[in-house]
């Protein structure tokens, strides 16, 4: 039996494994990034967790959990 844990903290930054021996990162407040949020998309056998990177109202990047090396949370909890 699996239980999903709802993330309550704001995501501050993420690191992505893009290609072998290379990583990219995105951080709120850097290069126009305004927010990073978790979401799910339908998959073959279940919902697959994704993370979206936003610049204003435009989604600039989206990554499947399999490509995420790390997620770093802000110290504030959303109101």
Secondary structure, DSSP 8 states (H G I E B T S, - for coil): --------EEEEEEEEEEETTEEEEEETTSTT--EEEEEEEE-SSSEEEEEEEEETTEEEEEEEGGGEEEEEEEEEE--
